[in-house]
Amino acid sequence: MANYDKRQDEDGQWEVFDGDNDRVVSVDGLPLSGLDEDEADEAIRQLSRGELSPDTSPESP
């Protein structure tokens, strides 16, 4: 299971990253960056529950 977290950039916006490789998570080709903190928190919840699938995830059969 991936380890998702958030960090704030120099402009005060948030991005969701994969703690295993320190890369910003992308969903459907869009990076989860430029978010407000509530959006980042919700994206982490959805990723953790499997409601969102990051682009780096293997496809399900």
C-alpha positions as CSV (number, residue, x, y, z in Angstrom):
1,M,0.0,0.0,0.0
2,A,1.3,3.4,-1.0
3,N,2.1,6.0,1.6
4,Y,0.5,9.3,0.5
5,D,1.2,12.7,2.2
6,K,1.0,16.4,1.4
7,R,3.4,19.2,1.3
8,Q,3.1,22.9,0.9
9,D,4.9,24.7,-2.0
10,E,6.5,28.2,-1.9
11,D,3.2,29.7,-3.1
12,G,1.3,28.3,-0.2
13,Q,-0.5,25.7,-2.3
14,W,-0.5,22.0,-1.5
15,E,0.5,18.9,-3.4
16,V,0.0,15.2,-2.7
17,F,3.0,13.0,-3.1
18,D,3.9,9.4,-2.8
19,G,6.1,8.9,0.3
20,D,7.8,5.9,-1.2
21,N,9.3,7.8,-4.1
22,D,8.7,11.5,-3.2
23,R,6.9,12.1,-6.5
24,V,3.7,14.1,-6.9
25,V,0.8,11.8,-7.5
26,S,-1.0,12.1,-10.8
27,V,-4.6,10.9,-11.5
28,D,-5.8,10.7,-15.1
29,G,-2.7,12.5,-16.2
30,L,-3.2,15.5,-13.9
31,P,-0.8,16.1,-11.0
32,L,-2.4,16.5,-7.6
33,S,-0.8,19.9,-7.0
34,G,-1.9,23.5,-6.8
35,L,-4.6,22.4,-4.2
36,D,-5.8,24.0,-1.1
37,E,-5.2,22.0,2.1
38,D,-8.7,20.6,2.3
39,E,-8.5,19.4,-1.3
40,A,-5.2,17.7,-0.6
41,D,-6.6,16.0,2.5
42,E,-9.6,14.7,0.6
43,A,-7.4,13.4,-2.3
44,I,-5.3,11.5,0.3
45,R,-8.4,10.0,1.8
46,Q,-9.7,9.0,-1.6
47,L,-6.4,7.5,-2.6
48,S,-6.1,5.6,0.6
49,R,-9.6,4.1,0.2
50,G,-9.0,3.2,-3.4
51,E,-11.6,5.7,-4.7
52,L,-8.9,7.3,-6.8
53,S,-6.2,5.4,-8.6
54,P,-2.8,7.1,-9.2
55,D,-1.4,6.8,-12.8
56,T,1.4,4.7,-11.5
57,S,-0.9,1.9,-10.2
58,P,-1.1,-1.3,-12.0
59,E,-4.3,-1.8,-13.9
60,S,-6.9,-4.0,-12.2
61,P,-8.1,-7.1,-14.1
